[in-house]
Structure formats: structure tokens, C-alpha cells
Amino acid sequence: MFVLDEVHSLSSKGFQALLKSLEKPPRNVVFILCTTEIHKVTATIIPHCQRFNFKRIGMKYMIQNVNQIVNEESISITTKYYIRLHKILLDIYGIVNIY
């Protein structure tokens, strides 16, 4: 697995080399191309990719999911630990994404 972060910043020669790799990839190799500026990725690369658009998960959604897990698994947590869990969710807010 090769992860290319900020792939939009490749030079034109970099995109040409990447295209050759995407056209005839080695066996058992997966390329993950990450970008926040898809419009800068050359048009020759796009047809070789499966695209996933990620977005931030809202705090309300994260809390609902945690509550659902706690209920489904019959986990008993005290208010003290629930507050700690809420603080963890606040700390990771903005980092967690979903597509």
C-alpha cells in the first residue's frame, strides 16, 4: 500500500510517473491518493481512481454513536467516565472523518 498525501502538489513529471504506475500497477499494490484540491490533479489520473469524499463527523453524531454502543453492549459507565469520554470526543473532533 502506497499513500500519496497532498498528491495535487506533484510536478507534471511526477504525475506522468504516477500515471505509468496506475496504468500497470504491480500485483497486490494499492495506491491511496489524498488531496484537498482535486481540481489540481491532472485529468489523466482521475479515470484510474475510485473517489471517496470525506467530511467531518458532527459532535452530536459521535455522541449518539457512543451512546448506542454503550446501550447495545450493556456497558455500565459512571458519570465520571461518561464526562471523560465526552472530553475525548471533544479532543478528536475535527480529526475523525466519514465518507
Secondary structure per residue as TSV (DSSP state, phi and psi in degrees):
chain	resnum	aa	ss	phi	psi
A	1	M	-	360.0	128.9
A	2	F	E	-118.5	124.2
A	3	V	E	-106.6	120.2
A	4	L	E	-108.8	101.3
A	5	D	T	-85.2	146.4
A	6	E	T	54.5	45.0
A	7	V	G	-59.3	-24.6
A	8	H	G	-63.5	-16.4
A	9	S	G	-91.4	6.3
A	10	L	-	-66.0	150.3
A	11	S	-	-75.8	172.5
A	12	S	H	-63.2	-37.3
A	13	K	H	-68.1	-34.2
A	14	G	H	-63.7	-42.3
A	15	F	H	-65.2	-37.4
A	16	Q	H	-63.6	-44.0
A	17	A	H	-65.3	-40.9
A	18	L	H	-62.9	-40.9
A	19	L	H	-60.1	-41.5
A	20	K	H	-61.3	-40.6
A	21	S	H	-68.4	-35.9
A	22	L	H	-74.0	-32.3
A	23	E	H	-71.1	-37.2
A	24	K	S	-132.2	72.6
A	25	P	-	-70.3	147.0
A	26	P	-	-62.3	154.6
A	27	R	T	-60.7	146.0
A	28	N	T	59.0	27.4
A	29	V	-	-114.2	135.6
A	30	V	-	-121.2	131.5
A	31	F	E	-103.3	131.2
A	32	I	E	-115.5	115.8
A	33	L	E	-104.0	123.1
A	34	C	-	-113.6	135.1
A	35	T	-	-156.9	151.5
A	36	T	S	-106.4	-2.2
A	37	E	-	-132.2	72.3
A	38	I	G	-59.1	-29.3
A	39	H	G	-65.2	-16.3
A	40	K	G	-91.6	-7.0
A	41	V	S	-81.2	130.8
A	42	T	-	-62.7	149.6
A	43	A	T	-63.8	-21.0
A	44	T	T	-75.4	-21.2
A	45	I	T	-83.9	-40.1
A	46	I	G	-52.4	-44.8
A	47	P	G	-64.1	-16.4
A	48	H	G	-92.6	5.9
A	49	C	-	-119.0	149.7
A	50	Q	-	-102.0	128.2
A	51	R	-	-103.7	136.6
A	52	F	-	-127.6	121.3
A	53	N	-	-97.2	116.6
A	54	F	-	-93.6	149.7
A	55	K	E	-139.8	158.9
A	56	R	E	-68.4	146.1
A	57	I	-	-90.5	130.9
A	58	G	-	-70.9	152.4
A	59	M	H	-58.9	-42.3
A	60	K	H	-58.6	-43.1
A	61	Y	H	-63.6	-43.2
A	62	M	H	-62.6	-43.9
A	63	I	H	-64.0	-42.0
A	64	Q	H	-60.7	-42.0
A	65	N	H	-65.6	-42.4
A	66	V	H	-62.6	-45.0
A	67	N	H	-61.5	-39.8
A	68	Q	H	-63.0	-43.8
A	69	I	H	-63.2	-45.3
A	70	V	H	-58.6	-44.2
A	71	N	H	-69.8	-45.9
A	72	E	H	-65.1	-34.9
A	73	E	T	-90.8	2.5
A	74	S	T	52.0	46.6
A	75	I	-	-87.9	130.6
A	76	S	-	-101.6	114.9
A	77	I	-	-124.1	145.9
A	78	T	-	-80.6	165.7
A	79	T	H	-59.4	-37.9
A	80	K	H	-58.0	-46.0
A	81	Y	H	-74.6	-31.3
A	82	Y	H	-64.6	-40.3
A	83	I	H	-64.6	-41.4
A	84	R	H	-62.7	-42.4
A	85	L	H	-62.0	-41.2
A	86	H	H	-62.7	-38.8
A	87	K	H	-65.0	-38.2
A	88	I	H	-62.9	-43.7
A	89	L	H	-61.3	-38.6
A	90	L	H	-64.6	-37.9
A	91	D	H	-66.4	-37.3
A	92	I	H	-90.2	-7.1
A	93	Y	T	-57.4	131.2
A	94	G	T	96.4	-17.7
A	95	I	T	-94.9	-37.8
A	96	V	-	-79.3	131.0
A	97	N	E	-128.2	162.1
A	98	I	E	-139.7	153.6
A	99	Y	-	-115.0	360.0
